[in-house]
Amino acid sequence: MGVSRAAGEVSAEHLRRGLPCAIGVGIRAVRTLDAVAPPLHAVEEAALGPRAIEQRRRIFALGRAAARDALAEFGIHNAAIPRADGGEPVWPDGFVGSITHSREVAIAIVGRRDDYAGLGVDIEELARGPSPRAARLVCRPNEMAWVDPESGTERLARLFSAKEAVFKAVYPIERVWLGFADAELTWREDHQVFEAELLKSVGQRYPVGFVLSVNSVLGATWVLSSAYLPAPAE
C-alpha cells in the first residue's frame, strides 16, 4: 500500500481534521526572508529577549501573528501572547492553543477551554528530521518496529512530530514534563492517526493509560501533527 500524502502546502483543513470542536487556525509564510516581521507587544518582546538574533525574532513574531490570526476567528483581536516560564504561549482567558514553525511556515491553533483541556501542534521538515541514530532516543521498543529506521527516516519524523504535539498539548495542563519514553504511540492506518497512551500521569483527569488521538498529515516535504485533550466533563 502506498503512502498517503497531502498535496500542496499546509492548510487549515489539515489542522482541523479529526478535531471534535471548533478551532481557530493561523498560518504565516516564513520563507520570504525579506518580509517585515509583524510588530510584537511589549510583553512578547520581553519574552523574546534583547539578544535574539534577527531570524529568531522574525520567526517568533510570525508565530505570534499566526496566533492572533487564530484568535481572531473567535472574535479576539490583537491580544498579547506572552511566554510562560516553561516556554509555552500564554493564551487569553478561556482559550488553549499551540504554536509551531519550520523554515517555511509558522502555524498556530487555538480552541475554547470549554472544549479542550489542551491542544498541541508540530511541523517538521522531512529533510531536517531526526537521524536513524536518534531512533533509540525517540522510540519505545514497541514503536521501533513500526518506525524501522533502517528503511528510512520518514516514519521516524512522523513519530517524532506526533510526540512533540502530544507533549505540547499535555504540558500546560499541570506543568508535567514528558520525555519521549513517557508516551507510547500506535499507528492506526485506517484513520491516519496515532493513538498515544500516556505512561506518566498528567494529574487525576489524565492518568497513566489515558489515550489521546494525534492527527498526522504527511506532505511532500513536511509532516504535520495535531493533538488534543478533551475538556473534562462537568
MARFITOR-588977 format. One record per residue: x, y, z of N, C-alpha, C in turn; residue number from 1; residue in three letters. Coordinates in nm, 3 decimals. Layout:
((X Y Z) (X Y Z) (X Y Z) NUM "ala"),
...
//
This chain:
((0.084 -0.119 0.000) (0.000 0.000 0.000) (0.088 0.124 0.000) 1 "met"),
((0.060 0.221 -0.090) (0.139 0.341 -0.099) (0.113 0.434 0.019) 2 "gly"),
((0.210 0.523 0.042) (0.196 0.620 0.150) (0.105 0.732 0.104) 3 "val"),
((0.007 0.766 0.186) (-0.085 0.875 0.155) (-0.020 1.009 0.186) 4 "ser"),
((-0.016 1.099 0.086) (0.046 1.230 0.106) (-0.054 1.341 0.073) 5 "arg"),
((-0.045 1.447 0.151) (-0.128 1.564 0.124) (-0.065 1.645 0.012) 6 "ala"),
((-0.147 1.697 -0.076) (-0.098 1.778 -0.186) (-0.083 1.923 -0.139) 7 "ala"),
((0.019 1.991 -0.191) (0.033 2.134 -0.167) (0.088 2.168 -0.030) 8 "gly"),
((0.058 2.292 0.012) (0.108 2.346 0.138) (0.016 2.307 0.253) 9 "glu"),
((0.061 2.335 0.374) (-0.021 2.314 0.493) (-0.146 2.402 0.483) 10 "val"),
((-0.262 2.345 0.516) (-0.386 2.420 0.510) (-0.461 2.410 0.643) 11 "ser"),
((-0.559 2.498 0.659) (-0.642 2.495 0.780) (-0.718 2.362 0.789) 12 "ala"),
((-0.756 2.306 0.674) (-0.828 2.178 0.674) (-0.742 2.066 0.731) 13 "glu"),
((-0.613 2.068 0.701) (-0.523 1.968 0.760) (-0.525 1.975 0.912) 14 "his"),
((-0.531 2.095 0.965) (-0.524 2.114 1.110) (-0.656 2.085 1.179) 15 "leu"),
((-0.765 2.107 1.109) (-0.897 2.085 1.171) (-0.941 1.938 1.163) 16 "arg"),
((-0.877 1.862 1.079) (-0.919 1.723 1.058) (-0.913 1.644 1.188) 17 "arg"),
((-1.023 1.581 1.221) (-1.027 1.492 1.336) (-1.053 1.559 1.469) 18 "gly"),
((-1.063 1.691 1.472) (-1.089 1.760 1.599) (-1.239 1.772 1.621) 19 "leu"),
((-1.286 1.746 1.743) (-1.431 1.736 1.766) (-1.502 1.870 1.777) 20 "pro"),
((-1.429 1.977 1.806) (-1.491 2.108 1.825) (-1.414 2.212 1.744) 21 "cys"),
((-1.471 2.330 1.734) (-1.412 2.435 1.652) (-1.275 2.477 1.706) 22 "ala"),
((-1.184 2.507 1.613) (-1.056 2.570 1.648) (-1.032 2.687 1.552) 23 "ile"),
((-0.954 2.783 1.599) (-0.903 2.887 1.512) (-0.766 2.847 1.461) 24 "gly"),
((-0.738 2.883 1.337) (-0.612 2.845 1.274) (-0.545 2.969 1.217) 25 "val"),
((-0.415 2.981 1.239) (-0.335 3.084 1.177) (-0.216 3.023 1.107) 26 "gly"),
((-0.189 3.065 0.984) (-0.075 3.015 0.906) (-0.006 3.135 0.842) 27 "ile"),
((0.122 3.152 0.872) (0.200 3.261 0.815) (0.324 3.205 0.746) 28 "arg"),
((0.349 3.250 0.623) (0.467 3.205 0.550) (0.592 3.266 0.611) 29 "ala"),
((0.697 3.185 0.620) (0.826 3.229 0.675) (0.929 3.246 0.565) 30 "val"),
((0.911 3.177 0.455) (1.020 3.162 0.359) (1.057 3.291 0.286) 31 "arg"),
((0.971 3.394 0.287) (1.006 3.520 0.224) (1.095 3.598 0.319) 32 "thr"),
((1.224 3.582 0.307) (1.318 3.630 0.408) (1.325 3.782 0.416) 33 "leu"),
((1.285 3.852 0.309) (1.292 3.996 0.314) (1.163 4.061 0.364) 34 "asp"),
((1.063 3.980 0.401) (0.939 4.035 0.453) (0.962 4.095 0.592) 35 "ala"),
((0.886 4.201 0.622) (0.899 4.268 0.751) (0.827 4.185 0.857) 36 "val"),
((0.892 4.161 0.969) (0.830 4.085 1.077) (0.717 4.167 1.139) 37 "ala"),
((0.604 4.104 1.171) (0.495 4.177 1.235) (0.539 4.234 1.370) 38 "pro"),
((0.481 4.346 1.412) (0.519 4.405 1.542) (0.476 4.315 1.657) 39 "pro"),
((0.550 4.324 1.766) (0.522 4.248 1.887) (0.472 4.340 1.997) 40 "leu"),
((0.392 4.285 2.088) (0.355 4.357 2.209) (0.477 4.362 2.302) 41 "his"),
((0.474 4.455 2.396) (0.587 4.473 2.487) (0.617 4.346 2.566) 42 "ala"),
((0.513 4.277 2.612) (0.537 4.155 2.691) (0.595 4.044 2.605) 43 "val"),
((0.565 4.047 2.476) (0.622 3.948 2.384) (0.768 3.980 2.355) 44 "glu"),
((0.799 4.107 2.340) (0.939 4.150 2.325) (1.020 4.106 2.446) 45 "glu"),
((0.962 4.122 2.565) (1.032 4.084 2.688) (1.056 3.933 2.691) 46 "ala"),
((0.959 3.855 2.643) (0.976 3.709 2.640) (1.084 3.668 2.542) 47 "ala"),
((1.094 3.741 2.432) (1.195 3.708 2.332) (1.335 3.743 2.380) 48 "leu"),
((1.348 3.857 2.446) (1.479 3.898 2.498) (1.555 3.984 2.398) 49 "gly"),
((1.642 4.072 2.448) (1.711 4.168 2.360) (1.821 4.106 2.276) 50 "pro"),
((1.868 3.987 2.309) (1.982 3.928 2.239) (1.942 3.833 2.128) 51 "arg"),
((1.813 3.821 2.104) (1.767 3.729 1.999) (1.816 3.775 1.863) 52 "ala"),
((1.869 3.683 1.784) (1.915 3.719 1.650) (1.795 3.750 1.562) 53 "ile"),
((1.819 3.818 1.451) (1.710 3.868 1.368) (1.620 3.757 1.316) 54 "glu"),
((1.678 3.645 1.273) (1.595 3.535 1.221) (1.507 3.476 1.330) 55 "gln"),
((1.561 3.461 1.450) (1.482 3.412 1.563) (1.369 3.510 1.595) 56 "arg"),
((1.399 3.638 1.596) (1.298 3.739 1.624) (1.186 3.735 1.520) 57 "arg"),
((1.226 3.720 1.394) (1.129 3.720 1.286) (1.035 3.600 1.295) 58 "arg"),
((1.090 3.481 1.319) (1.007 3.361 1.329) (0.915 3.369 1.451) 59 "ile"),
((0.969 3.420 1.562) (0.887 3.437 1.682) (0.769 3.531 1.652) 60 "phe"),
((0.797 3.643 1.584) (0.692 3.740 1.552) (0.587 3.681 1.459) 61 "ala"),
((0.632 3.601 1.362) (0.536 3.538 1.271) (0.450 3.435 1.344) 62 "leu"),
((0.509 3.364 1.440) (0.431 3.270 1.521) (0.324 3.342 1.601) 63 "gly"),
((0.360 3.458 1.660) (0.261 3.536 1.735) (0.155 3.593 1.642) 64 "arg"),
((0.195 3.633 1.522) (0.097 3.682 1.426) (0.000 3.570 1.386) 65 "ala"),
((0.051 3.449 1.366) (-0.036 3.336 1.336) (-0.132 3.309 1.452) 66 "ala"),
((-0.083 3.322 1.574) (-0.168 3.302 1.692) (-0.279 3.406 1.697) 67 "ala"),
((-0.248 3.532 1.664) (-0.352 3.635 1.663) (-0.453 3.610 1.551) 68 "arg"),
((-0.406 3.559 1.438) (-0.499 3.521 1.331) (-0.595 3.413 1.380) 69 "asp"),
((-0.543 3.314 1.454) (-0.627 3.206 1.505) (-0.729 3.259 1.605) 70 "ala"),
((-0.686 3.346 1.695) (-0.778 3.404 1.795) (-0.884 3.491 1.730) 71 "leu"),
((-0.848 3.556 1.620) (-0.945 3.643 1.552) (-1.067 3.566 1.504) 72 "ala"),
((-1.051 3.436 1.479) (-1.166 3.355 1.437) (-1.269 3.342 1.548) 73 "glu"),
((-1.228 3.370 1.670) (-1.320 3.370 1.785) (-1.357 3.513 1.828) 74 "phe"),
((-1.320 3.610 1.748) (-1.353 3.748 1.781) (-1.257 3.814 1.877) 75 "gly"),
((-1.140 3.753 1.901) (-1.038 3.810 1.990) (-0.932 3.874 1.901) 76 "ile"),
((-0.915 4.006 1.912) (-0.828 4.077 1.820) (-0.711 4.143 1.893) 77 "his"),
((-0.593 4.129 1.833) (-0.471 4.198 1.878) (-0.434 4.165 2.022) 78 "asn"),
((-0.460 4.043 2.065) (-0.424 4.002 2.201) (-0.274 3.980 2.213) 79 "ala"),
((-0.217 4.018 2.325) (-0.078 3.985 2.355) (-0.070 3.838 2.396) 80 "ala"),
((0.036 3.771 2.351) (0.056 3.629 2.383) (0.197 3.613 2.437) 81 "ile"),
((0.214 3.638 2.566) (0.347 3.622 2.626) (0.387 3.476 2.637) 82 "pro"),
((0.501 3.452 2.700) (0.553 3.317 2.714) (0.567 3.284 2.862) 83 "arg"),
((0.521 3.166 2.901) (0.532 3.122 3.040) (0.674 3.073 3.068) 84 "ala"),
((0.701 3.044 3.196) (0.835 3.001 3.235) (0.880 2.875 3.162) 85 "asp"),
((0.784 2.788 3.127) (0.819 2.666 3.055) (0.834 2.684 2.906) 86 "gly"),
((0.813 2.807 2.857) (0.829 2.836 2.715) (0.700 2.832 2.635) 87 "gly"),
((0.592 2.782 2.695) (0.467 2.771 2.622) (0.396 2.907 2.613) 88 "glu"),
((0.314 2.928 2.509) (0.239 3.053 2.498) (0.137 3.067 2.610) 89 "pro"),
((0.113 3.191 2.652) (0.009 3.222 2.750) (-0.108 3.283 2.673) 90 "val"),
((-0.219 3.210 2.668) (-0.333 3.250 2.587) (-0.430 3.335 2.669) 91 "trp"),
((-0.514 3.412 2.603) (-0.617 3.486 2.675) (-0.705 3.392 2.757) 92 "pro"),
((-0.766 3.446 2.862) (-0.852 3.364 2.948) (-0.959 3.294 2.865) 93 "asp"),
((-0.976 3.166 2.895) (-1.079 3.089 2.827) (-1.033 3.016 2.703) 94 "gly"),
((-0.903 3.026 2.671) (-0.852 2.963 2.549) (-0.727 2.881 2.577) 95 "phe"),
((-0.707 2.779 2.495) (-0.583 2.700 2.495) (-0.535 2.691 2.350) 96 "val"),
((-0.408 2.664 2.333) (-0.357 2.655 2.196) (-0.211 2.616 2.191) 97 "gly"),
((-0.155 2.628 2.071) (-0.017 2.585 2.049) (0.036 2.654 1.923) 98 "ser"),
((0.168 2.673 1.919) (0.236 2.738 1.806) (0.352 2.649 1.764) 99 "ile"),
((0.376 2.643 1.633) (0.492 2.570 1.581) (0.542 2.642 1.456) 100 "thr"),
((0.663 2.613 1.418) (0.715 2.673 1.295) (0.826 2.586 1.237) 101 "his"),
((0.846 2.605 1.107) (0.959 2.548 1.035) (1.028 2.664 0.963) 102 "ser"),
((1.120 2.632 0.874) (1.181 2.738 0.794) (1.083 2.794 0.691) 103 "arg"),
((0.973 2.723 0.667) (0.878 2.761 0.563) (0.754 2.831 0.616) 104 "glu"),
((0.710 2.792 0.735) (0.578 2.836 0.780) (0.571 2.842 0.932) 105 "val"),
((0.489 2.935 0.982) (0.455 2.943 1.124) (0.306 2.913 1.137) 106 "ala"),
((0.270 2.831 1.234) (0.134 2.781 1.248) (0.089 2.795 1.393) 107 "ile"),
((-0.038 2.832 1.412) (-0.096 2.834 1.546) (-0.237 2.776 1.539) 108 "ala"),
((-0.275 2.706 1.644) (-0.413 2.661 1.660) (-0.459 2.701 1.799) 109 "ile"),
((-0.587 2.731 1.811) (-0.642 2.774 1.939) (-0.786 2.726 1.949) 110 "val"),
((-0.829 2.693 2.071) (-0.966 2.649 2.094) (-1.015 2.699 2.228) 111 "gly"),
((-1.143 2.688 2.249) (-1.201 2.731 2.376) (-1.169 2.629 2.485) 112 "arg"),
((-1.141 2.679 2.604) (-1.111 2.591 2.717) (-1.232 2.505 2.754) 113 "arg"),
((-1.352 2.550 2.723) (-1.470 2.468 2.747) (-1.473 2.344 2.658) 114 "asp"),
((-1.399 2.350 2.546) (-1.397 2.237 2.451) (-1.273 2.149 2.467) 115 "asp"),
((-1.160 2.212 2.498) (-1.032 2.140 2.502) (-0.957 2.172 2.630) 116 "tyr"),
((-0.899 2.069 2.690) (-0.806 2.091 2.802) (-0.668 2.128 2.749) 117 "ala"),
((-0.635 2.080 2.630) (-0.506 2.111 2.571) (-0.507 2.086 2.421) 118 "gly"),
((-0.428 2.166 2.350) (-0.408 2.149 2.207) (-0.258 2.154 2.179) 119 "leu"),
((-0.211 2.069 2.090) (-0.070 2.070 2.052) (-0.055 2.058 1.902) 120 "gly"),
((0.038 2.134 1.846) (0.065 2.127 1.702) (0.215 2.126 1.681) 121 "val"),
((0.259 2.052 1.580) (0.401 2.046 1.547) (0.418 2.022 1.398) 122 "asp"),
((0.513 2.093 1.338) (0.550 2.068 1.199) (0.699 2.040 1.192) 123 "ile"),
((0.738 1.942 1.113) (0.877 1.906 1.093) (0.907 1.897 0.945) 124 "glu"),
((1.025 1.944 0.906) (1.070 1.928 0.769) (1.134 1.791 0.755) 125 "glu"),
((1.089 1.715 0.658) (1.141 1.579 0.642) (1.292 1.578 0.619) 126 "leu"),
((1.343 1.675 0.547) (1.486 1.679 0.518) (1.570 1.710 0.641) 127 "ala"),
((1.508 1.767 0.743) (1.580 1.804 0.866) (1.533 1.722 0.986) 128 "arg"),
((1.467 1.612 0.960) (1.414 1.530 1.068) (1.523 1.454 1.142) 129 "gly"),
((1.483 1.381 1.247) (1.581 1.307 1.326) (1.650 1.199 1.243) 130 "pro"),
((1.776 1.172 1.276) (1.855 1.072 1.206) (1.822 0.933 1.258) 131 "ser"),
((1.856 0.828 1.184) (1.833 0.693 1.235) (1.896 0.668 1.371) 132 "pro"),
((2.009 0.732 1.398) (2.075 0.714 1.528) (1.989 0.766 1.642) 133 "arg"),
((1.901 0.864 1.611) (1.816 0.922 1.715) (1.696 0.834 1.750) 134 "ala"),
((1.673 0.729 1.671) (1.554 0.647 1.692) (1.550 0.588 1.832) 135 "ala"),
((1.664 0.549 1.885) (1.666 0.489 2.019) (1.628 0.589 2.126) 136 "arg"),
((1.648 0.718 2.100) (1.609 0.822 2.195) (1.461 0.856 2.184) 137 "leu"),
((1.406 0.846 2.064) (1.269 0.888 2.038) (1.169 0.774 2.060) 138 "val"),
((1.209 0.651 2.026) (1.116 0.539 2.019) (1.122 0.449 2.142) 139 "cys"),
((1.006 0.406 2.185) (0.997 0.295 2.278) (1.012 0.165 2.198) 140 "arg"),
((1.042 0.055 2.265) (1.065 -0.070 2.191) (0.952 -0.109 2.097) 141 "pro"),
((0.827 -0.093 2.141) (0.714 -0.131 2.056) (0.697 -0.038 1.936) 142 "asn"),
((0.750 0.084 1.946) (0.741 0.179 1.836) (0.849 0.155 1.731) 143 "glu"),
((0.959 0.096 1.774) (1.074 0.081 1.686) (1.042 -0.007 1.565) 144 "met"),
((0.959 -0.109 1.584) (0.927 -0.198 1.473) (0.851 -0.124 1.364) 145 "ala"),
((0.759 -0.034 1.403) (0.685 0.043 1.302) (0.776 0.144 1.234) 146 "trp"),
((0.862 0.209 1.311) (0.949 0.312 1.256) (1.049 0.252 1.158) 147 "val"),
((1.109 0.138 1.195) (1.206 0.068 1.109) (1.308 0.167 1.051) 148 "asp"),
((1.392 0.228 1.135) (1.481 0.335 1.089) (1.579 0.294 0.981) 149 "pro"),
((1.607 0.165 0.968) (1.700 0.121 0.864) (1.642 0.139 0.724) 150 "glu"),
((1.509 0.150 0.714) (1.446 0.166 0.583) (1.423 0.312 0.545) 151 "ser"),
((1.464 0.404 0.632) (1.446 0.546 0.605) (1.399 0.619 0.730) 152 "gly"),
((1.391 0.751 0.721) (1.359 0.832 0.840) (1.221 0.896 0.835) 153 "thr"),
((1.143 0.870 0.731) (1.012 0.935 0.719) (0.920 0.897 0.835) 154 "glu"),
((0.912 0.770 0.867) (0.827 0.728 0.978) (0.880 0.780 1.111) 155 "arg"),
((1.010 0.786 1.125) (1.069 0.839 1.247) (1.030 0.986 1.265) 156 "leu"),
((1.038 1.062 1.156) (0.998 1.203 1.163) (0.851 1.216 1.200) 157 "ala"),
((0.770 1.126 1.148) (0.627 1.130 1.177) (0.600 1.100 1.324) 158 "arg"),
((0.668 1.002 1.378) (0.651 0.967 1.520) (0.704 1.079 1.608) 159 "leu"),
((0.822 1.132 1.574) (0.881 1.243 1.650) (0.785 1.362 1.655) 160 "phe"),
((0.730 1.400 1.541) (0.638 1.512 1.535) (0.513 1.487 1.619) 161 "ser"),
((0.460 1.366 1.611) (0.340 1.332 1.688) (0.367 1.342 1.838) 162 "ala"),
((0.484 1.296 1.882) (0.515 1.306 2.024) (0.531 1.452 2.066) 163 "lys"),
((0.590 1.534 1.981) (0.602 1.676 2.012) (0.463 1.738 2.031) 164 "glu"),
((0.369 1.703 1.943) (0.234 1.756 1.954) (0.167 1.710 2.083) 165 "ala"),
((0.187 1.585 2.120) (0.131 1.533 2.246) (0.185 1.612 2.364) 166 "val"),
((0.315 1.630 2.369) (0.376 1.696 2.485) (0.330 1.841 2.494) 167 "phe"),
((0.316 1.908 2.379) (0.272 2.047 2.380) (0.125 2.060 2.422) 168 "lys"),
((0.044 1.959 2.394) (-0.095 1.958 2.439) (-0.105 1.932 2.588) 169 "ala"),
((-0.018 1.846 2.639) (-0.029 1.798 2.776) (0.039 1.891 2.877) 170 "val"),
((0.157 1.941 2.844) (0.238 2.011 2.943) (0.167 2.126 3.014) 171 "tyr"),
((0.096 2.215 2.943) (0.037 2.330 3.013) (-0.070 2.295 3.116) 172 "pro"),
((-0.125 2.176 3.110) (-0.237 2.141 3.198) (-0.194 2.140 3.344) 173 "ile"),
((-0.087 2.066 3.375) (-0.037 2.056 3.512) (0.111 2.085 3.521) 174 "glu"),
((0.169 2.139 3.413) (0.313 2.165 3.405) (0.394 2.038 3.431) 175 "arg"),
((0.343 1.926 3.380) (0.412 1.798 3.390) (0.492 1.777 3.262) 176 "val"),
((0.623 1.763 3.277) (0.712 1.746 3.162) (0.718 1.599 3.121) 177 "trp"),
((0.693 1.572 2.994) (0.702 1.436 2.942) (0.827 1.420 2.858) 178 "leu"),
((0.897 1.309 2.878) (1.005 1.272 2.790) (0.952 1.184 2.678) 179 "gly"),
((1.038 1.150 2.583) (0.994 1.069 2.470) (0.944 0.932 2.513) 180 "phe"),
((0.995 0.882 2.625) (0.953 0.749 2.671) (0.825 0.753 2.752) 181 "ala"),
((0.768 0.871 2.775) (0.650 0.884 2.862) (0.517 0.876 2.788) 182 "asp"),
((0.523 0.847 2.661) (0.401 0.819 2.583) (0.436 0.714 2.479) 183 "ala"),
((0.346 0.619 2.458) (0.367 0.516 2.358) (0.263 0.531 2.248) 184 "glu"),
((0.311 0.543 2.124) (0.225 0.571 2.011) (0.206 0.446 1.925) 185 "leu"),
((0.083 0.429 1.879) (0.048 0.320 1.788) (-0.019 0.379 1.665) 186 "thr"),
((0.030 0.344 1.546) (-0.022 0.398 1.422) (-0.147 0.322 1.380) 187 "trp"),
((-0.255 0.399 1.350) (-0.380 0.342 1.301) (-0.396 0.380 1.154) 188 "arg"),
((-0.357 0.289 1.068) (-0.355 0.316 0.923) (-0.492 0.353 0.870) 189 "glu"),
((-0.598 0.290 0.923) (-0.732 0.313 0.869) (-0.779 0.456 0.891) 190 "asp"),
((-0.733 0.520 0.999) (-0.775 0.657 1.027) (-0.663 0.759 1.007) 191 "his"),
((-0.544 0.713 0.974) (-0.428 0.801 0.957) (-0.402 0.884 1.083) 192 "gln"),
((-0.408 0.818 1.197) (-0.380 0.884 1.325) (-0.293 0.794 1.410) 193 "val"),
((-0.226 0.855 1.507) (-0.162 0.780 1.614) (-0.254 0.778 1.735) 194 "phe"),
((-0.254 0.667 1.806) (-0.312 0.662 1.939) (-0.196 0.671 2.037) 195 "glu"),
((-0.199 0.771 2.123) (-0.090 0.797 2.218) (-0.137 0.762 2.359) 196 "ala"),
((-0.073 0.663 2.417) (-0.105 0.623 2.554) (-0.006 0.687 2.649) 197 "glu"),
((-0.057 0.761 2.748) (0.029 0.824 2.847) (0.085 0.718 2.942) 198 "leu"),
((0.214 0.722 2.962) (0.281 0.632 3.057) (0.328 0.707 3.180) 199 "leu"),
((0.287 0.833 3.189) (0.315 0.917 3.304) (0.190 0.999 3.333) 200 "lys"),
((0.150 1.008 3.458) (0.027 1.078 3.493) (0.040 1.228 3.471) 201 "ser"),
((-0.067 1.286 3.416) (-0.074 1.431 3.399) (-0.194 1.479 3.482) 202 "val"),
((-0.186 1.458 3.612) (-0.296 1.493 3.700) (-0.402 1.384 3.705) 203 "gly"),
((-0.501 1.403 3.791) (-0.601 1.300 3.816) (-0.688 1.272 3.693) 204 "gln"),
((-0.713 1.373 3.613) (-0.803 1.354 3.498) (-0.735 1.283 3.381) 205 "arg"),
((-0.603 1.284 3.378) (-0.529 1.225 3.267) (-0.420 1.134 3.323) 206 "tyr"),
((-0.461 1.018 3.376) (-0.368 0.928 3.443) (-0.290 0.842 3.345) 207 "pro"),
((-0.200 0.761 3.400) (-0.132 0.660 3.319) (-0.238 0.572 3.252) 208 "val"),
((-0.219 0.550 3.123) (-0.315 0.470 3.047) (-0.414 0.552 2.968) 209 "gly"),
((-0.422 0.683 2.995) (-0.511 0.768 2.916) (-0.462 0.772 2.772) 210 "phe"),
((-0.555 0.764 2.677) (-0.520 0.760 2.535) (-0.577 0.882 2.465) 211 "val"),
((-0.492 0.950 2.390) (-0.537 1.061 2.308) (-0.500 1.036 2.163) 212 "leu"),
((-0.575 1.100 2.074) (-0.555 1.082 1.931) (-0.467 1.193 1.876) 213 "ser"),
((-0.377 1.157 1.784) (-0.287 1.253 1.720) (-0.306 1.245 1.570) 214 "val"),
((-0.359 1.351 1.513) (-0.375 1.359 1.368) (-0.237 1.375 1.304) 215 "asn"),
((-0.211 1.304 1.195) (-0.082 1.310 1.127) (-0.105 1.327 0.977) 216 "ser"),
((-0.049 1.435 0.921) (-0.062 1.463 0.779) (0.078 1.469 0.719) 217 "val"),
((0.101 1.390 0.616) (0.230 1.384 0.551) (0.224 1.458 0.418) 218 "leu"),
((0.309 1.560 0.403) (0.321 1.631 0.277) (0.444 1.585 0.201) 219 "gly"),
((0.473 1.652 0.092) (0.589 1.615 0.011) (0.719 1.641 0.085) 220 "ala"),
((0.724 1.748 0.163) (0.850 1.787 0.231) (0.832 1.806 0.380) 221 "thr"),
((0.714 1.780 0.434) (0.686 1.811 0.573) (0.592 1.707 0.632) 222 "trp"),
((0.590 1.703 0.765) (0.490 1.625 0.837) (0.429 1.715 0.943) 223 "val"),
((0.298 1.709 0.956) (0.222 1.796 1.046) (0.144 1.709 1.143) 224 "leu"),
((0.151 1.745 1.272) (0.081 1.668 1.375) (-0.002 1.762 1.461) 225 "ser"),
((-0.122 1.717 1.498) (-0.205 1.794 1.591) (-0.269 1.698 1.690) 226 "ser"),
((-0.264 1.736 1.817) (-0.316 1.652 1.925) (-0.409 1.734 2.012) 227 "ala"),
((-0.502 1.668 2.076) (-0.592 1.740 2.168) (-0.628 1.651 2.286) 228 "tyr"),
((-0.657 1.717 2.396) (-0.719 1.653 2.511) (-0.854 1.719 2.532) 229 "leu"),
((-0.961 1.641 2.539) (-1.093 1.700 2.558) (-1.106 1.764 2.696) 230 "pro"),
((-1.186 1.868 2.703) (-1.214 1.929 2.833) (-1.286 1.827 2.920) 231 "ala"),
((-1.255 1.825 3.050) (-1.321 1.727 3.138) (-1.471 1.752 3.146) 232 "pro"),
((-1.547 1.646 3.152) (-1.692 1.658 3.167) (-1.725 1.715 3.304) 233 "ala"),
((-1.824 1.798 3.309) (-1.865 1.857 3.438) (-1.928 1.751 3.527) 234 "glu"),
//
